[in-house]
């Protein structure tokens, strides 16, 4: 996800955003690795610390942020009566950018958050069964949904307040010029 989102050229120190081709190529690679992992024999999985029954849960943990964002945005669009295919600014990266983070910081934040979710899921799946891990992922979904809906509300409120203060400042300056 981090690679599909931003590529930083260290030799020229420029940010280069990947287009559709780069992100589709990375998405294909992730899908291929996912299917390869799911088709592995259970005897080969004995080398790992997690239980073999949790391999689907591990896949969901690895793909947590993109799947969570997709389901969240589709749900918001359907609840508001819009087409799920109509573009808007409800994605997680839009919320974080609107809250004041740069593209690079957003990519690093989402990549780090996904990495933490993967590490916690791998650790928990070593001693929890798939039923308990499913509840953990559902709990994580609810927590993330509450967090990003609260962040969206705070961002909309602050952007509205900033816009209002800038507009009032503009009117004040205009009135001062007209009085002269």
LUMZAKOL-742080 format. One record per residue (C-alpha): x, y, z. Coordinates in steps of 0.2 Angstrom, whole numbers, padded with zeros to 4 digits, always signed. Layout:
N
XYZ/...
This chain:
180
+0000+0000+0000/+0014+0012+0004/+0023+0008-0012/+0007+0010-0022/+0004+0027-0014/+0020+0036-0015/+0037+0033-0022/+0051+0044-0017/+0066+0046-0028/+0081+0048-0016/+0094+0053-0030/+0084+0068-0035/+0074+0071-0019/+0058+0072-0028/+0041+0064-0024/+0034+0054-0038/+0016+0048-0037/+0013+0032-0045/-0001+0032-0057/-0014+0018-0061/-0002+0007-0070/+0010+0006-0055/-0004+0004-0042/-0012-0010-0053/+0005-0019-0055/+0007-0019-0036/-0011-0024-0033/-0008-0039-0045/+0007-0044-0036/-0001-0043-0019/-0016-0053-0026/-0004-0066-0033/+0005-0068-0017/-0011-0069-0007/-0017-0083-0018/+0000-0092-0017/-0001-0090+0002/-0018-0097+0003/-0014-0112-0008/+0001-0117+0003/+0000-0134+0011/-0003-0134+0030/+0013-0144+0033/+0023-0130+0026/+0014-0118+0038/+0021-0127+0053/+0037-0117+0051/+0027-0101+0056/+0022-0096+0073/+0004-0094+0069/-0009-0108+0068/-0012-0114+0051/-0031-0111+0053/-0028-0093+0054/-0020-0090+0037/-0036-0082+0030/-0036-0070+0045/-0018-0066+0042/-0022-0061+0024/-0036-0050+0031/-0024-0042+0043/-0011-0039+0029/-0025-0031+0018/-0034-0023+0032/-0032-0005+0028/-0037-0006+0009/-0052-0018+0013/-0057-0007+0028/-0056+0009+0018/-0066+0001+0003/-0080-0006+0014/-0081+0010+0024/-0082+0022+0009/-0095+0010+0000/-0105+0010+0016/-0105+0029+0018/-0110+0031+0000/-0124+0019+0001/-0131+0026+0017/-0131+0044+0010/-0140+0037-0005/-0126+0040-0018/-0119+0028-0030/-0104+0017-0023/-0095+0021-0039/-0096+0040-0038/-0080+0048-0032/-0079+0059-0016/-0067+0063-0002/-0072+0050+0011/-0056+0039+0009/-0045+0038+0024/-0030+0047+0015/-0042+0061+0010/-0047+0063+0029/-0029+0063+0034/-0024+0076+0021/-0038+0087+0025/-0033+0086+0044/-0016+0094+0038/-0004+0080+0035/+0006+0080+0019/+0005+0066+0006/+0021+0058+0012/+0016+0059+0031/-0001+0051+0026/+0008+0037+0017/+0020+0034+0031/+0005+0034+0044/-0006+0022+0034/+0009+0010+0031/+0014+0011+0049/-0003+0008+0055/-0005-0007+0043/+0011-0014+0049/+0006-0013+0067/-0010-0022+0063/-0001-0036+0054/+0012-0038+0069/-0002-0038+0082/-0013-0051+0072/+0002-0062+0069/+0006-0062+0088/-0012-0065+0093/-0015-0079+0080/-0001-0089+0087/-0012-0093+0102/-0030-0088+0097/-0041-0099+0085/-0049-0092+0070/-0066-0088+0079/-0057-0077+0092/-0046-0069+0078/-0062-0065+0069/-0069-0056+0084/-0052-0047+0086/-0053-0040+0068/-0072-0035+0070/-0067-0026+0086/-0053-0017+0076/-0065-0013+0062/-0077-0004+0075/-0062+0005+0083/-0055+0011+0067/-0073+0016+0060/-0076+0026+0076/-0059+0034+0075/-0060+0040+0057/-0078+0046+0058/-0073+0056+0073/-0058+0063+0064/-0069+0067+0049/-0081+0077+0059/-0067+0086+0068/-0059+0090+0051/-0075+0096+0043/-0078+0107+0059/-0060+0114+0059/-0060+0118+0040/-0077+0126+0041/-0071+0137+0056/-0055+0141+0047/-0065+0146+0031/-0076+0157+0041/-0062+0166+0050/-0053+0169+0033/-0069+0175+0025/-0072+0187+0040/-0054+0193+0039/-0057+0196+0020/-0073+0206+0024/-0064+0216+0037/-0050+0221+0026/-0062+0225+0012/-0072+0237+0024/-0056+0245+0030/-0051+0249+0011/-0068+0256+0007/-0068+0267+0023/-0051+0275+0016/
